Every structure is written in structure tokens, then in C-alpha cells.
Amino acid sequence: MGRVYDIFDKFSIISIIIGLLLGLFLAINHNDSNVWVNAIPFIFIFALIMTFMPTFAAILAKITNDEKFSFFEIFEAFLLNLAMIGVCTAFGLVIGSFIFGSLVPDNGVIFR
């Protein structure tokens, strides 16, 4: 297991928490179309930021300890971050729709 995966495992809980919070936020503000339009770029940008941390740690480890890492490890970490945030956002949206669905006065609530 490479250095990228070691660092990625430590920061993956942050991606899960942010995804759940974003899903709950979307469930509360489901009427606002700007929130939905801005959610997708936010997921991609946050996944990219969360991928930079393991990448910098792997580059630093390569400089100091001469460890090797490949581009595919970094790309896989990005895809895993993207999937974790996206799935947790969808999960938070569904759970938030169950919780906040009766509180928001709108006919377009999911699972009403």
C-alpha cells in the first residue's frame, strides 16, 4: 500500500462528513435552483482539494525517503473522493428529505 492510500484513509472521513452535510443542506433548500447548480462544481472542487493532500504527502515522501508513487494512485484517490462525496450527498439528501420533508412547505419534496 502506497503513501497516497495511507494519507487518503486518514482524510476520507472528512469527505464523508462534508457529503452528508451537503446532502442535508440540499434537502432543506431544495427549492433554490442555484444551490443545485453550485452543488456539482462544489463536489468536484472539494474532491480535487481532498486529493491534493495525499498527493503532496506522497511527493514529500518521495523527496525525503525516495518512495515511489504513480499517477494512477492519485487518479484513483480522486475518483474515490468524488464517489464518497457524491454518494454521501445523495444519502444525506434522501435522509434529509425524510426528516425535513414535512417542515418545508413545497409540493416538490422527495418522498412525500
C-alpha positions as CSV (number, residue, x, y, z in Angstrom):
1,M,0.0,0.0,0.0
2,G,1.4,3.3,-1.0
3,R,1.8,6.6,0.8
4,V,-1.1,8.1,-1.1
5,Y,-3.5,5.5,0.2
6,D,-2.2,5.9,3.8
7,I,-3.0,9.6,3.8
8,F,-6.2,9.1,1.8
9,D,-7.6,6.8,4.5
10,K,-7.0,9.4,7.2
11,F,-8.8,12.2,5.3
12,S,-11.7,10.1,3.9
13,I,-13.9,10.8,7.0
14,I,-13.8,14.5,6.1
15,S,-15.2,13.7,2.7
16,I,-18.0,11.6,4.2
17,I,-19.0,14.3,6.7
18,I,-19.0,17.1,4.0
19,G,-21.0,14.9,1.7
20,L,-23.7,14.2,4.3
21,L,-23.8,17.9,5.3
22,L,-24.2,19.0,1.7
23,G,-27.0,16.4,1.2
24,L,-28.8,17.8,4.3
25,F,-28.3,21.3,3.0
26,L,-29.8,20.4,-0.4
27,A,-32.7,18.7,1.3
28,I,-33.5,21.8,3.2
29,N,-33.0,24.2,0.3
30,H,-34.4,22.1,-2.5
31,N,-36.4,24.9,-4.0
32,D,-33.4,27.1,-4.8
33,S,-32.1,26.1,-8.2
34,N,-28.8,28.0,-7.7
35,V,-27.9,25.6,-4.8
36,W,-28.4,22.6,-7.1
37,V,-26.3,24.2,-9.9
38,N,-23.5,25.1,-7.5
39,A,-23.5,21.7,-5.7
40,I,-22.0,19.7,-8.6
41,P,-18.9,22.0,-9.1
42,F,-18.5,22.1,-5.3
43,I,-18.3,18.3,-5.2
44,F,-15.7,18.2,-7.9
45,I,-13.6,21.0,-6.4
46,F,-13.8,19.6,-2.9
47,A,-12.8,16.2,-4.2
48,L,-9.8,17.8,-6.0
49,I,-8.8,19.6,-2.8
50,M,-9.0,16.4,-0.8
51,T,-6.9,14.7,-3.4
52,F,-4.1,17.3,-3.2
53,M,-3.4,16.4,0.4
54,P,-2.3,12.8,-0.2
55,T,-0.5,14.0,-3.4
56,F,1.6,16.5,-1.5
57,A,2.4,13.9,1.2
58,A,3.4,11.4,-1.4
59,I,5.6,14.0,-3.2
60,L,7.2,14.9,0.1
61,A,7.8,11.2,0.9
62,K,9.4,10.7,-2.5
63,I,11.8,13.6,-1.9
64,T,12.7,12.6,1.6
65,N,12.6,8.8,1.6
66,D,12.8,8.0,-2.1
67,E,9.4,6.2,-2.1
68,K,7.7,5.7,-5.4
69,F,4.1,6.6,-6.3
70,S,2.3,6.5,-9.6
71,F,-0.2,8.8,-11.3
72,F,-2.8,6.1,-11.2
73,E,-2.7,6.1,-7.4
74,I,-3.5,9.8,-7.4
75,F,-6.2,9.4,-10.0
76,E,-7.8,6.6,-8.1
77,A,-7.7,8.7,-4.9
78,F,-9.5,11.5,-6.8
79,L,-12.2,9.1,-8.1
80,L,-12.7,7.6,-4.7
81,N,-13.0,11.1,-3.1
82,L,-15.5,12.0,-5.8
83,A,-17.5,8.9,-5.3
84,M,-17.5,9.2,-1.5
85,I,-18.7,12.8,-1.6
86,G,-21.3,12.1,-4.3
87,V,-22.8,9.0,-2.6
88,C,-22.8,10.6,0.8
89,T,-24.5,13.7,-0.7
90,A,-27.2,11.5,-2.2
91,F,-27.6,9.6,1.1
92,G,-27.8,12.9,3.0
93,L,-30.4,14.2,0.5
94,V,-32.6,11.2,1.0
95,I,-32.3,11.1,4.8
96,G,-32.8,14.9,4.9
97,S,-35.9,14.6,2.7
98,F,-37.4,12.2,5.2
99,I,-36.5,14.4,8.2
100,F,-37.2,17.9,6.7
101,G,-39.8,16.9,4.1
102,S,-42.8,17.8,6.3
103,L,-41.2,21.0,7.5
104,V,-40.7,22.6,4.1
105,P,-43.9,24.0,2.5
106,D,-43.5,22.7,-1.0
107,N,-45.1,20.1,-3.2
108,G,-41.9,19.0,-4.8
109,V,-40.3,17.3,-1.8
110,I,-38.7,13.9,-2.4
111,F,-40.6,11.0,-0.8
112,R,-43.6,12.9,0.5
